[in-house]
Amino acid sequence: MRLRRLAVALVLPLAFTACLEGTDYSTNVTPEIPIEQTTFASTLNVSLPASTKTASGLYIRDLTVGTGDVATGTSTVSVYYAGYLANGQLFDSRSSPSAPFPVQLGVNAVIKGWEEGLIGMKVGGKRQLIIPPSLAYGPNGYGSIPSNAVLVFTVELVAVQKPAQ
């Protein structure tokens, strides 16, 4: 009888350990879902077929093509924007008549999805950026943005600052 209790005492913890193997309960990270498998709120008007997918996985769709100066990878630009989670929840915005948001490209001042997605825009243009977590806040999230969130931005380019000569 005593030998049986000892055997149970030794085997039981091993059984529980085997059940938990591969499970990480130390974090509350939402798994990353590819953009192509993401369900978007209809209010966001996301159309992946009408968008261009870049090598990094960013989707870009020009809603309005501008006619002014073009943003380059080293430009300082001013934009109005609205940022949404895939479920349609607005998490941040800057819109007219407030002062536009200034962004210096090429210095990692903003998420990688913006760094890449604003290049080539012309002043007066409006663009939708569908940004995978790897080009946004990844598994850490940020503030009200959950881990591994796909982000949808509508960005309007207001100005491109010309370099001093």
Secondary structure, DSSP 8 states (H G I E B T S, - for coil): -HHHHHHHHHHHHHHHHHHHTT---S--------GGG----GGG---GGGSEE-TTS-EEEEEE---S-B--TT-EEEEEEEEEETTS-EEEEE-TTS--EEEETTTT-S-HHHHHHTTT-BTT-EEEEEE-GGGTTGGG-BTTB-TT--EEEEEEEEEEE----
